[in-house]
Amino acid sequence: MMSSLYSQNLFSVNGFVAVVTGGSSGLGFMIAKGLVLNGAKVYIVDLPSAAIEERVAALNELGRESGGSTQGLPCDVSNKSEIASLAASISSQETRVDVLVSNAGIRRDPPIPCDVLKAPLSELQASMWSSQDSHWASTFAINTTAHYFLSVAFLPLLEAASRLDLGNGRQGRSEGRGVVIMTSSCASMHNVTNVDLTSYATSKAATDHLVKLLAAKFSRFYVRVVGINPGFVPSNMNPVGQEGNMFSSLFDRVPAKRAGNEEDIAGTVLYLASRAGAYVDGINLCVDGGRILLANGQE
Ligand SMILES: NC(=O)c1ccc[n+]([C@@H]2O[C@H](COP(=O)([O-])OP(=O)(O)OC[C@H]3O[C@@H](n4cnc5c(N)ncnc54)[C@H](O)[C@@H]3O)[C@@H](O)[C@H]2O)c1
């Protein structure tokens, strides 16, 4: 019998059903790729305006060898009734969801930027005051509240995955099934850089606590809830390498001396979603090449 310690067993998501929000771009697409290439059935969820069908076609091509597959579903995750419809639609096709990756997110910077480490008081105040209240509301709706309603809406399907009878007294939870993985950010873990990310960072700090609150609430069913806190990763939100990127002076200061990439992000999700991570619950895992060790006060 093959040892359970072989990496292909330990990190297996073969046959898992996964839902990935924001799955047609950036980190969500990297995560969907990692899951599909390893044999999972993945629903990518995104705004109707996103390139969902294009991404579905690419992912289905990637899944040919492993048997992984993809379907796309439009949903604005800032809308509770759309989340309810999404969960109802997936419930009509699936008896369980093994992995919910609640990943969609936005960042809304103050329209008037400034160097927060050096700007005189009046300039700092003008920049911070330019932040729009509607931007705070949408940031929290997508970056925090959506994780809550998605987790609650999918709870019965996640619980069914955790309870899945695998024979010989083993349940889905023994393989890691029945987990919510929220994409937070290392911005929740540091306080000061030369740019103002206050609405974004506070929404992510709220997410970190939400991970613990929901993990505790769902613990009776062993539906695990974990968060990942990435550093810089190339995406639409953070076009690393593009001229004028507001973080460009910081990339070299990450101890890893590079941005994160799809191996870093997909690898972390495969760990947390599989047998390897089945004993990990209620934590946030920072995947930032060491950035938060040095981030405070960076110019
Ligand atoms: N890129 C980075 O450096 C970085 C670092 C830390 C954390 N993150 C987090 O990673 C996650 C993914 O962001 P990304 O960097 O890949 O950016 P991205 O802009 O490339 O992708 C975000 C995705 O979320 C979708 N989305 C936005 N609002 C939505 C809504 N209301 N309903 C449904 N989908 C919606 C977008 O359409 C898009 O597909 C976010 O939570 C972000 O905060 C990114």
The ligand as an ORCA input file, in Angstrom:
! r2SCAN-3c Opt
* xyz 0 1
  N      -1.926     40.949     -5.434
  C      -1.410     41.159     -4.229
  O      -0.286     41.641     -4.092
  C      -2.227     40.803     -3.017
  C      -1.579     40.804     -1.775
  C      -2.302     40.456     -0.650
  C      -3.620     40.093     -0.751
  N      -4.235     40.105     -1.969
  C      -5.646     39.705     -2.015
  O      -5.817     38.699     -2.998
  C      -7.190     38.678     -3.393
  C      -7.267     38.641     -4.913
  O      -6.790     39.886     -5.420
  P      -5.815     39.989     -6.672
  O      -4.567     40.635     -6.221
  O      -5.746     38.694     -7.368
  O      -6.587     41.104     -7.518
  P      -7.405     41.029     -8.881
  O      -7.997     42.373     -9.011
  O      -6.530     40.522     -9.972
  O      -8.528     39.950     -8.600
  C      -9.635     40.217     -7.765
  C     -10.819     39.431     -8.292
  O     -11.943     39.667     -7.437
  C     -13.070     39.936     -8.270
  N     -14.070     40.738     -7.570
  C     -13.946     42.014     -7.153
  N     -15.096     42.435     -6.605
  C     -15.967     41.394     -6.685
  C     -17.310     41.215     -6.307
  N     -18.013     42.198     -5.739
  N     -17.893     40.013     -6.548
  C     -17.200     39.016     -7.141
  N     -15.916     39.128     -7.509
  C     -15.308     40.303     -7.300
  C     -12.480     40.678     -9.467
  O     -13.372     40.697    -10.564
  C     -11.233     39.883     -9.706
  O     -11.470     38.730    -10.492
  C      -7.832     39.917     -2.780
  O      -8.565     39.562     -1.629
  C      -6.631     40.774     -2.420
  O      -6.913     41.673     -1.384
  C      -3.571     40.454     -3.103
*
